Amino acid sequence: ESNRFLKIIEKTEHNINYNRQFSAHRHDFIEIIWVCGGLSTQIVDSKMYEVRENELLIIPENSPHYEKNEFYQGYVLLFTYDLFNNQQAQVLKNLNILHL
């Protein structure tokens, strides 16, 4: 599913290396990695995170990050605050969960 404010990418064994990037980069959107099987090793703001089955990793907007390995099945959700109305966006911006 996709629109200009939200994109959902399903990671399966057939597209396991989808959009793999080994060098640090930034996005102007929030990225949520949901691992349903396997393991994803991510480097975010110079910290390593091993995301295992049934775990989420939230990558805040403009955080330098890259994937050390992405041998997992699951979903990647990409969204901007424009997905929400002004009041909802402000509530989300105030939540520490999106600004780790």
N, C-alpha and C positions, 0 to 999 in steps of 0.2 A: 504494500500500500504506500502511496506517496502523494504528496501535494507540495506546494512551495514552502510550507512551514514544517512538514513532517515527512520523514522517509523511514521506512522499515525494511531492513535487509535481512532475509532469512539465510543463515549460514548452515549449509548442509555438507555432506561428504562430497557432493558434486561441485560445490563452489567454495571449498574450504579456504582457498587462498584468495578469495575475493578482495580486491583493493588492498592487498598487503603492502605495507610501507615500513621499511627498516630504518629510515632516518626520522628524526624528530620533526614534527610539524604541528601546526595549530589550526583550529577551525573556529569560525564565528558562530558556532552552534553547540548545543549540549549533545553529548554522545553517551548513550547507555548501552553497555555490553551485557547481554544476558546469556550466560552459558548454560545450555541444557544438557550437554554431554562433552566430555573431554576437558581440556585445560587451555586457558588463554593466559599468556604472560605478557603483561603490559607495563611499560615504563611511563609514568605520568609525573611531571615535575621532578624528574630525576629519582623517583622512588619506584621500586619494582612491586608489582601486584600480581599474584597468581590467583586467577579467577577460576574457580572450580564449578562442577555441576551444581545447578540450582543457586548460583550466586550472580550478583549484579556488580558491575563497576560503572560508576558515574564519572565521566570525564567532563569537567566544567569547560565552558566556552573559553577559548584563547589559552588553554593550558597546553604547554608543549608535551607531546606524547608520541610514542611509537609502539608497535607490536614486536615483541621479541620472538614470540611464536603464537600462532593462532590455530592450533589444531583442536578446534572445538566445533560443536554444532550448537546453534542457538539463534539469537537475533541481535541485530544492532539497530538501535533506535536513534535517529538523528532529528533534533527539533530545535526551533528557535522560540524565543518568548513571544514572537508574533502569532504563534499558534493559539494564544490565550488572549482574553480581553485585558484591558489595562489593570483592573483590580486583581484578576487572577495572576497576571504576570508579576505584579508587585509582591504578592504573597509568595510566589515561587522564588523571586529574587532575594527575599528576606530569609528563606530557609537555608540553613547552613549545609543541608544535604547536597545542594547543587554547587557549593563553593568549598569543596574539601581542601 
